[in-house]
C-alpha cells in the first residue's frame, strides 16, 4: 500500500470518529454514556430551530421618541420645583418635545441653562422654548434600548424559559426567541408590558367628578373624552378603571377624574409578591417600597387623608381606595380581580421594572410543537427516500464505482451532521431541505469524475491512468461549481434570518465537506482497490 | 457500461433561435412577476407583505367554506383561506397593512377554537409581521439576488473569459426569472422560502454551466481549425451525459423532498425541481449561445 493512502485512511477514519463524537448528543445513545464521557465530551450537538421544536420569535421596536418625551416631561416637572424653591415666578409647561417657560428673562434662562446643560434653546423671544440637544436625544434612545434589553432579560428569567435568545438588532430593535414556550400569549404580554406603575390623587373636589357616569361599556372611552374634553380642569385627566362584576362576569369601565401629577412611581419598589385575599379568595399583588419610596408614600398618605389615591398601571386605574390614615412602612396592594396567572405576571413585571419606553411589535412568529414534530418526521422520510433513490441510481449506473460514490455520500452525510453538531448549528426545516439537496449534490462530483474516467477508458488508457487523469481533469470543474454555490450560500447567510440562515449554514457546510469526500474519500478507495493488484477493467 | 446518452451529435447551436424565444417568454414572465411583487400585487407571503397568517390543524377534515363563514360571522374581512386537505390543515392569511400588530391571530384562533371545538383545532403556527419589516425584507430580497448574481459573474469572469461570465450570468438570471415566472403563473406564494430556493438554484444551475464551459475552453484550444459553433456543439454533446446525470441526482433528492418533505417545504421542493430542469436546459441552450453571440474570438 502506498504510504499516502495509509495516511488518508487514517484521516478519513479520524474525521468520522470526531464527527460521531460531536453528533452523539443528538442520539439517545448519549444518555447511556458513562459520566466521565458526559462531563468531558461535547454535549450539545445540533440545536433544533424554533420552527422544529416550537416556540416564539419576536421582534420589538423600542419607541425611543416616547422615552425622549418622558425625559422632557421629567425635566419640565423638576424645573417647576427648582424655580419655586428659588422663589422665581414662572410657568413651566411641556409641549410635545419642548419645555416652554414664561416669562422669558435672563435670570430664568440662567437658572435653566445652569441646571440642565442638555437643553438647547429653540426659541427665545416672548417665551423660552427648550428642547433636548440632539446628542442627548441620541443618548436617551440608546440607553432606552439597552435598558429595555436588560429588563426583558430579567422578566424572561423570572418567567422561566430554557435557553432564551435575547439580543439587540439594528439601532432600536430587540429580538427575543423563546424555544418551547407553552403559552405564547402570556409570554408576549410579559415582555411587551410597559409596566409603568403610578400613584395619583383623584380630583373629587372638582364639580366634574360628580358628573362623570359611574360606569360605561368598554369601547366607549373616546366618547367620554369627547364629551368632557373642554371641561377637564387644568392639571387633571380622565382615566378608566376596569370593573368586573363578580357574579355576572360582565366587564365595565369606570371613568375617574385624576390630578395629572404623578406622586410616586414603581421605580422605588423593592419587592412585588402575589398574595391571596382571605375574604374573596382572590389574588392580589403586594408591593414594598425602599426607604425613599416608603418616605414619599408616608408623606402622600399623611397629607391626603380622606382623599382617594389611584394606583395606575400603564394608564389603567387598578384601584382608587380612600386613604384612611397615614401609612408607614412602604407597603401597598394592587387589587383588580386578577386571575392567578395575571397576578403572578404582574408581580414579575413590577419586580423587573418598567420599560423606559413602550415597545411596538414588529414581528411575532409562533410555532406550535406539533408542526415541528410533523416537519421532522416528514424531513426524515424525505431524507431516507432521497438517499435510497440516489444510492440505488448510482449503483445501477456506475456499478462498483457507484458503490464507491455511495460510500462518499454516506461519509458526506456523517461529516455534515458532525460539523453541524460541532458548531452547535441550528437545524431548521429549510436546513433539513439543505441536507437533502446536499445528498443529491454530493454525488455530482463523483459523476463528473466517473464520466471523465469513462472518457479516458474509451481513449484506451489503463484503469489506473484513467482514474488518475479523471481526477486531475475533473478537479477544477468540481472546484468552480462548488465555489459558485458557496457564493450564493454566503449571500443567503448574510441576508437571511432564522430558518433561512439555517439553510445557508447546511448548504455551505455540505458543499465544503463534499469537496473533501469527493477528492479525498473516493480517491482513497480507488487507490486501495488498485494497490492490491493491477485492475484489468474499471467497473464504471 | 450503462450509458444514458452516447455519442450524440445533436446540433444545439442551430436551435438557439427557438431556445431564445422560449427563454425570452419565461424571462419576461419572471420580470412581470418582479414588477408585480414591487407593486405588491403578486401573491406575496406574509413575510414580504406584512400581515397575519395562522395555520390550524384539525383532528378531522373541515370544509373551507365553513371556516370562511365562521370567520365572516365574527366580522373578519379581507382574508385568504387555503387548505391542505391531506393533513386537515387550514391556512388563514390577513394581509392588512396595520401599524400596530397583534389581535388578528388571537381573534382567529379564538373564533375557530370555539366554533370547531368538536374537531379539536390545534395551532400549528401564527405569524404576524409589521409592514415595516415586510418592505425591508422585500428590498433585502432583491438585493440578495443581485449580489449573488454579481458574485457569480465576477467569479466566472475571473475563471473564464469575460463573455463566459456574461453567458453564465445571463443563464443564471434566466433560471431564477423562469422559476419565479412559473410560480407567478401558478399563483404560488412568494415568500422567504422561495427566495432561498431561487438563490440555491442560482448557485446550483451554474454547476452544469461550468461543466459545459470547461469543456468548451478545453476543446477550443484543441480543435483550432473548426468553427467555434462546431466546437461548442461538440463540447455540449461530449458532456451531455454528465450534465444530465448530475442534474438527475439532485432532481431525485428534490423529488423526495417534494413528495415526502411535508407542507412547509413543498413549494421549496417544487422550485428546486423546476430550477434543476431549467438550469440544465439553460446551460445548453442559453449560456453557450450567449457566449457565441458575444464574439468568436478564441
Interface residues (C-beta under 8 A of the other chain):
Chain A: X51 X59 X61 X184 X185 X188 X360 X361 X362 X363 X364 X365 X366 X367 X368 X370 X371 X374 X375 X377 X378 X379 X381 X382 X383 X385 X386 X387 X389 X390 X393 X394 X396 X397 X429 X430 X432 X433 X434 X436 X437 X439 X440 X441 X443 X444 X447 X448 X451 X454 X455 X476 X477 X480 X481 X483 X484 X485 X486 X487 X488 X489 X490 X491 X492 X494 X495 X496 X497 X499 X500 X503 X504 X507 X540
Chain B: X1 X2 X4 X55 X57 X87 X100 X101 X102 X105 X106 X122 X123 X124 X125 X126 X127 X128 X129 X130 X132 X133 X140 X141 X143 X144 X147 X148 X151 X152 X155 X156 X159 X192 X193 X195 X196 X199 X200 X202 X203 X204 X206 X207 X210 X211 X214 X238 X239 X241 X242 X245 X246 X248 X249 X250 X251 X252 X253 X254 X255 X256 X257 X259 X260 X261 X262 X264 X265 X268 X269 X272
